[in-house]
Amino acid sequence: MHELSVTKNVLQLVIRHAEANKARRVVGVKLEIGEMRDIVEDLMQKCFLYLARGTVAEGAALKINVIPLTCNCRACNEVFPVDWRKGFDHMSCPKCGGASLAPYTGQEFFIKEIDVV
């Protein structure tokens, strides 16, 4: 359950931001998290609610936008979605059949927005 430690780090950054901006309260936090980070959204939501108790972020809405995994073919530069649950063995580009691939999206973890009052 890495959601607890990840959420704790996010909350620390959110609180630091709120304090630096002399905010009275954090009302919302928007995250962009890549699919490969394997975050369980419901669990992260619960961890956030629990950890934020008694802080400037208590009651803040946590919105998570999951970024799907895509790969870039080095041969033809095609970017295409990947279902990582099927595994990566024998994966190839759907356009040219090339096997030289690089992750393009799906590993992100950003605090995109912190709404304060």
LUMZA-255426 format. One record per residue: residue in three letters; residue number from 1; x, y, z of N, C-alpha, C, O in turn. Coordinates in steps of 0.05 Angstrom, whole numbers, plus 5000, padded with zeros to 4 digits. Example, Ala and Ser with C-alpha at 12.3 -4.5 7.8 and 13.67 -1.06 7.14 Angstrom:
BEGIN
<ALA, 1, <5264, 4886, 5156>, <5246, 4910, 5156>, <5264, 4934, 5156>, <5285, 4934, 5169>>
<SER, 2, <5257, 4955, 5142>, <5273, 4979, 5143>, <5258, 5001, 5157>, <5268, 5023, 5161>>
end
This chain:
BEGIN
<MET, 1, <5017, 4976, 5000>, <5000, 5000, 5000>, <5018, 5025, 5000>, <5022, 5037, 5021>>
<HIS, 2, <5027, 5032, 4977>, <5044, 5056, 4975>, <5028, 5082, 4974>, <5039, 5104, 4976>>
<GLU, 3, <5002, 5080, 4971>, <4985, 5104, 4970>, <4988, 5121, 4995>, <4987, 5146, 4993>>
<LEU, 4, <4991, 5109, 5018>, <4993, 5124, 5043>, <5018, 5142, 5043>, <5016, 5166, 5049>>
<SER, 5, <5041, 5131, 5036>, <5066, 5147, 5036>, <5065, 5168, 5013>, <5075, 5190, 5017>>
<VAL, 6, <5055, 5161, 4990>, <5053, 5180, 4968>, <5034, 5203, 4975>, <5041, 5226, 4971>>
<THR, 7, <5012, 5196, 4987>, <4992, 5216, 4995>, <5004, 5235, 5017>, <4999, 5259, 5017>>
<LYS, 8, <5019, 5223, 5035>, <5032, 5239, 5056>, <5050, 5260, 5043>, <5051, 5283, 5052>>
<ASN, 9, <5066, 5252, 5024>, <5084, 5270, 5010>, <5069, 5292, 4995>, <5076, 5316, 4996>>
<VAL, 10, <5047, 5285, 4982>, <5031, 5304, 4967>, <5019, 5324, 4987>, <5020, 5348, 4982>>
<LEU, 11, <5008, 5315, 5009>, <4996, 5332, 5029>, <5017, 5352, 5041>, <5011, 5375, 5045>>
<GLN, 12, <5041, 5342, 5046>, <5062, 5360, 5056>, <5068, 5383, 5036>, <5071, 5406, 5045>>
<LEU, 13, <5069, 5376, 5011>, <5073, 5397, 4990>, <5050, 5416, 4989>, <5054, 5441, 4986>>
<VAL, 14, <5026, 5406, 4991>, <5002, 5423, 4990>, <5002, 5442, 5013>, <4996, 5466, 5010>>
<ILE, 15, <5007, 5432, 5037>, <5007, 5449, 5061>, <5029, 5470, 5059>, <5025, 5493, 5066>>
<ARG, 16, <5053, 5462, 5050>, <5075, 5481, 5046>, <5067, 5503, 5027>, <5072, 5527, 5032>>
<HIS, 17, <5053, 5496, 5005>, <5044, 5516, 4985>, <5024, 5535, 4998>, <5025, 5559, 4995>>
<ALA, 18, <5005, 5523, 5013>, <4984, 5540, 5026>, <4996, 5559, 5046>, <4989, 5583, 5047>>
<GLU, 19, <5015, 5550, 5062>, <5028, 5567, 5081>, <5045, 5589, 5068>, <5044, 5612, 5076>>
<ALA, 20, <5059, 5582, 5046>, <5075, 5602, 5032>, <5058, 5624, 5020>, <5067, 5647, 5016>>
<ASN, 21, <5033, 5617, 5013>, <5015, 5636, 5001>, <4995, 5648, 5021>, <4975, 5661, 5014>>
<LYS, 22, <5000, 5643, 5047>, <4983, 5653, 5068>, <4953, 5647, 5064>, <4936, 5663, 5070>>
<ALA, 23, <4948, 5623, 5055>, <4921, 5614, 5050>, <4908, 5605, 5077>, <4921, 5595, 5094>>
<ARG, 24, <4882, 5611, 5079>, <4868, 5602, 5102>, <4860, 5573, 5100>, <4859, 5558, 5120>>
<ARG, 25, <4855, 5564, 5075>, <4844, 5537, 5072>, <4850, 5527, 5044>, <4849, 5543, 5024>>
<VAL, 26, <4855, 5502, 5041>, <4858, 5488, 5015>, <4830, 5476, 5009>, <4820, 5461, 5026>>
<VAL, 27, <4819, 5483, 4986>, <4793, 5472, 4980>, <4794, 5450, 4959>, <4775, 5435, 4956>>
<GLY, 28, <4816, 5449, 4944>, <4818, 5428, 4924>, <4846, 5423, 4915>, <4863, 5442, 4915>>
<VAL, 29, <4852, 5399, 4907>, <4878, 5391, 4896>, <4873, 5374, 4872>, <4858, 5354, 4873>>
<LYS, 30, <4887, 5381, 4850>, <4884, 5365, 4825>, <4911, 5352, 4819>, <4932, 5366, 4818>>
<LEU, 31, <4911, 5326, 4815>, <4935, 5311, 4809>, <4933, 5299, 4781>, <4911, 5293, 4772>>
<GLU, 32, <4955, 5296, 4768>, <4957, 5280, 4743>, <4977, 5257, 4749>, <5000, 5262, 4755>>
<ILE, 33, <4966, 5233, 4748>, <4982, 5210, 4755>, <4982, 5190, 4732>, <4960, 5182, 4722>>
<GLY, 34, <5005, 5181, 4723>, <5007, 5162, 4702>, <4997, 5134, 4711>, <5001, 5126, 4734>>
<GLU, 35, <4985, 5121, 4692>, <4974, 5094, 4697>, <4995, 5074, 4708>, <4988, 5057, 4724>>
<MET, 36, <5020, 5077, 4700>, <5041, 5059, 4709>, <5048, 5063, 4739>, <5062, 5047, 4750>>
<ARG, 37, <5039, 5085, 4751>, <5045, 5090, 4779>, <5028, 5071, 4796>, <5033, 5068, 4820>>
<ASP, 38, <5008, 5058, 4784>, <4991, 5038, 4797>, <4979, 5048, 4823>, <4980, 5034, 4844>>
<ILE, 39, <4968, 5072, 4822>, <4954, 5083, 4845>, <4925, 5074, 4846>, <4912, 5075, 4825>>
<VAL, 40, <4916, 5066, 4869>, <4888, 5059, 4872>, <4874, 5085, 4881>, <4877, 5094, 4903>>
<GLU, 41, <4858, 5096, 4863>, <4847, 5123, 4867>, <4830, 5125, 4893>, <4834, 5143, 4909>>
<ASP, 42, <4812, 5106, 4897>, <4795, 5106, 4921>, <4812, 5106, 4947>, <4806, 5120, 4966>>
<LEU, 43, <4833, 5089, 4946>, <4850, 5087, 4970>, <4865, 5113, 4975>, <4868, 5122, 4997>>
<MET, 44, <4874, 5126, 4953>, <4889, 5151, 4956>, <4869, 5173, 4966>, <4877, 5190, 4983>>
<GLN, 45, <4845, 5173, 4957>, <4825, 5192, 4966>, <4821, 5188, 4996>, <4820, 5208, 5011>>
<LYS, 46, <4818, 5164, 5005>, <4814, 5159, 5034>, <4838, 5167, 5051>, <4835, 5178, 5072>>
<CYS, 47, <4861, 5161, 5040>, <4886, 5168, 5054>, <4888, 5199, 5057>, <4895, 5209, 5078>>
<PHE, 48, <4880, 5213, 5035>, <4881, 5242, 5036>, <4862, 5253, 5057>, <4870, 5270, 5073>>
<LEU, 49, <4838, 5243, 5057>, <4818, 5252, 5077>, <4828, 5247, 5105>, <4825, 5264, 5123>>
<TYR, 50, <4840, 5224, 5110>, <4850, 5217, 5136>, <4873, 5234, 5144>, <4873, 5245, 5166>>
<LEU, 51, <4893, 5237, 5127>, <4917, 5252, 5134>, <4912, 5282, 5136>, <4927, 5295, 5151>>
<ALA, 52, <4893, 5292, 5122>, <4888, 5321, 5121>, <4873, 5331, 5146>, <4870, 5355, 5151>>
<ARG, 53, <4862, 5312, 5162>, <4847, 5320, 5186>, <4865, 5339, 5203>, <4888, 5333, 5209>>
<GLY, 54, <4853, 5361, 5212>, <4866, 5379, 5230>, <4887, 5397, 5216>, <4901, 5412, 5230>>
<THR, 55, <4888, 5396, 5189>, <4906, 5414, 5175>, <4891, 5434, 5158>, <4866, 5433, 5158>>
<VAL, 56, <4905, 5452, 5146>, <4892, 5472, 5128>, <4879, 5459, 5104>, <4863, 5471, 5091>>
<ALA, 57, <4885, 5433, 5099>, <4873, 5419, 5076>, <4850, 5401, 5084>, <4840, 5386, 5067>>
<GLU, 58, <4842, 5402, 5109>, <4819, 5385, 5117>, <4795, 5391, 5101>, <4787, 5414, 5098>>
<GLY, 59, <4782, 5370, 5090>, <4758, 5373, 5074>, <4763, 5380, 5044>, <4744, 5382, 5029>>
<ALA, 60, <4788, 5384, 5037>, <4794, 5391, 5009>, <4787, 5368, 4990>, <4790, 5345, 4997>>
<ALA, 61, <4777, 5375, 4967>, <4771, 5355, 4946>, <4796, 5347, 4932>, <4811, 5364, 4922>>
<LEU, 62, <4801, 5321, 4929>, <4824, 5311, 4915>, <4814, 5299, 4888>, <4798, 5281, 4888>>
<LYS, 63, <4823, 5311, 4866>, <4815, 5301, 4839>, <4840, 5290, 4826>, <4861, 5302, 4824>>
<ILE, 64, <4836, 5265, 4816>, <4859, 5251, 4804>, <4852, 5246, 4774>, <4832, 5234, 4768>>
<ASN, 65, <4869, 5256, 4757>, <4867, 5251, 4728>, <4888, 5230, 4721>, <4912, 5235, 4723>>
<VAL, 66, <4879, 5207, 4712>, <4898, 5185, 4706>, <4906, 5188, 4676>, <4890, 5189, 4658>>
<ILE, 67, <4933, 5189, 4672>, <4944, 5191, 4645>, <4950, 5162, 4635>, <4965, 5148, 4648>>
<PRO, 68, <4938, 5155, 4613>, <4942, 5127, 4603>, <4971, 5123, 4593>, <4985, 5141, 4585>>
<LEU, 69, <4978, 5097, 4593>, <5005, 5090, 4582>, <5004, 5090, 4552>, <4987, 5078, 4539>>
<THR, 70, <5024, 5104, 4541>, <5028, 5103, 4512>, <5058, 5099, 4507>, <5075, 5104, 4523>>
<CYS, 71, <5063, 5088, 4483>, <5091, 5084, 4475>, <5096, 5099, 4448>, <5077, 5105, 4433>>
<ASN, 72, <5121, 5105, 4444>, <5130, 5118, 4419>, <5148, 5098, 4404>, <5167, 5087, 4415>>
<CYS, 73, <5141, 5093, 4379>, <5158, 5076, 4362>, <5182, 5092, 4352>, <5178, 5113, 4340>>
<ARG, 74, <5205, 5082, 4357>, <5230, 5096, 4349>, <5234, 5094, 4318>, <5248, 5111, 4307>>
<ALA, 75, <5221, 5075, 4305>, <5224, 5072, 4276>, <5207, 5091, 4261>, <5217, 5104, 4242>>
<CYS, 76, <5181, 5094, 4268>, <5163, 5110, 4252>, <5152, 5134, 4268>, <5136, 5150, 4257>>
<ASN, 77, <5159, 5136, 4293>, <5150, 5158, 4311>, <5120, 5157, 4318>, <5109, 5177, 4327>>
<GLU, 78, <5107, 5134, 4313>, <5079, 5131, 4320>, <5076, 5129, 4351>, <5092, 5116, 4364>>
<VAL, 79, <5057, 5144, 4362>, <5050, 5142, 4390>, <5024, 5127, 4392>, <5005, 5134, 4379>>
<PHE, 80, <5024, 5106, 4409>, <5000, 5089, 4410>, <4995, 5080, 4439>, <5014, 5077, 4455>>
<PRO, 81, <4969, 5075, 4446>, <4963, 5066, 4473>, <4972, 5037, 4477>, <4973, 5021, 4458>>
<VAL, 82, <4978, 5031, 4502>, <4988, 5004, 4510>, <4972, 4994, 4533>, <4967, 5009, 4553>>
<ASP, 83, <4963, 4969, 4532>, <4949, 4957, 4555>, <4971, 4941, 4570>, <4977, 4918, 4562>>
<TRP, 84, <4982, 4953, 4590>, <5004, 4941, 4605>, <4996, 4916, 4620>, <5014, 4900, 4628>>
<ARG, 85, <4970, 4911, 4623>, <4961, 4887, 4637>, <4966, 4862, 4621>, <4967, 4840, 4631>>
<LYS, 86, <4969, 4866, 4595>, <4975, 4843, 4577>, <5004, 4836, 4576>, <5012, 4816, 4564>>
<GLY, 87, <5021, 4853, 4589>, <5050, 4848, 4589>, <5063, 4862, 4565>, <5050, 4873, 4547>>
<PHE, 88, <5089, 4861, 4566>, <5105, 4875, 4546>, <5120, 4857, 4527>, <5134, 4866, 4509>>
<ASP, 89, <5118, 4831, 4532>, <5132, 4812, 4514>, <5120, 4813, 4486>, <5096, 4813, 4483>>
<HIS, 90, <5137, 4814, 4467>, <5129, 4814, 4438>, <5111, 4837, 4431>, <5095, 4835, 4412>>
<MET, 91, <5114, 4859, 4444>, <5099, 4883, 4438>, <5112, 4897, 4413>, <5136, 4898, 4412>>
<SER, 92, <5095, 4906, 4395>, <5106, 4920, 4371>, <5087, 4943, 4363>, <5065, 4944, 4372>>
<CYS, 93, <5098, 4960, 4347>, <5083, 4983, 4337>, <5060, 4974, 4319>, <5064, 4957, 4301>>
<PRO, 94, <5036, 4984, 4323>, <5013, 4976, 4306>, <5015, 4987, 4278>, <5001, 4978, 4260>>
<LYS, 95, <5032, 5008, 4274>, <5034, 5020, 4247>, <5054, 5006, 4230>, <5049, 4999, 4207>>
<CYS, 96, <5079, 5003, 4241>, <5101, 4992, 4224>, <5111, 4964, 4233>, <5126, 4951, 4220>>
<GLY, 97, <5102, 4955, 4257>, <5110, 4930, 4267>, <5137, 4931, 4282>, <5147, 4910, 4291>>
<GLY, 98, <5149, 4955, 4284>, <5175, 4958, 4297>, <5173, 4950, 4327>, <5153, 4953, 4340>>
<ALA, 99, <5196, 4941, 4337>, <5197, 4933, 4365>, <5214, 4951, 4382>, <5218, 4946, 4406>>
<SER, 100, <5226, 4972, 4370>, <5241, 4991, 4386>, <5223, 5013, 4396>, <5217, 5032, 4382>>
<LEU, 101, <5214, 5009, 4421>, <5193, 5027, 4432>, <5204, 5041, 4457>, <5221, 5030, 4471>>
<ALA, 102, <5192, 5064, 4463>, <5199, 5079, 4487>, <5174, 5088, 4500>, <5155, 5096, 4486>>
<PRO, 103, <5173, 5087, 4527>, <5149, 5098, 4540>, <5145, 5128, 4533>, <5165, 5143, 4531>>
<TYR, 104, <5121, 5136, 4529>, <5115, 5164, 4521>, <5099, 5178, 4543>, <5107, 5199, 4552>>
<THR, 105, <5077, 5166, 4552>, <5062, 5176, 4575>, <5055, 5152, 4593>, <5057, 5129, 4585>>
<GLY, 106, <5047, 5159, 4617>, <5038, 5138, 4636>, <5055, 5136, 4661>, <5048, 5120, 4678>>
<GLN, 107, <5076, 5152, 4663>, <5093, 5151, 4687>, <5093, 5177, 4702>, <5108, 5181, 4721>>
<GLU, 108, <5075, 5195, 4695>, <5074, 5222, 4707>, <5064, 5220, 4736>, <5051, 5202, 4744>>
<PHE, 109, <5072, 5241, 4751>, <5060, 5246, 4777>, <5064, 5275, 4783>, <5085, 5284, 4791>>
<PHE, 110, <5042, 5291, 4778>, <5044, 5320, 4781>, <5021, 5330, 4799>, <4999, 5320, 4798>>
<ILE, 111, <5028, 5349, 4816>, <5007, 5365, 4829>, <5001, 5387, 4809>, <5017, 5405, 4805>>
<LYS, 112, <4979, 5385, 4796>, <4972, 5403, 4774>, <4960, 5429, 4784>, <4965, 5451, 4773>>
<GLU, 113, <4945, 5428, 4806>, <4931, 5452, 4816>, <4926, 5449, 4845>, <4918, 5428, 4855>>
<ILE, 114, <4929, 5471, 4860>, <4921, 5473, 4888>, <4903, 5497, 4891>, <4912, 5519, 4886>>
<ASP, 115, <4878, 5492, 4898>, <4859, 5514, 4901>, <4858, 5522, 4931>, <4852, 5505, 4948>>
<VAL, 116, <4862, 5547, 4936>, <4863, 5557, 4963>, <4844, 5582, 4966>, <4838, 5595, 4947>>
<VAL, 117, <4837, 5587, 4991>, <4822, 5612, 4997>, <4835, 5626, 5020>, <4826, 5647, 5029>>
end
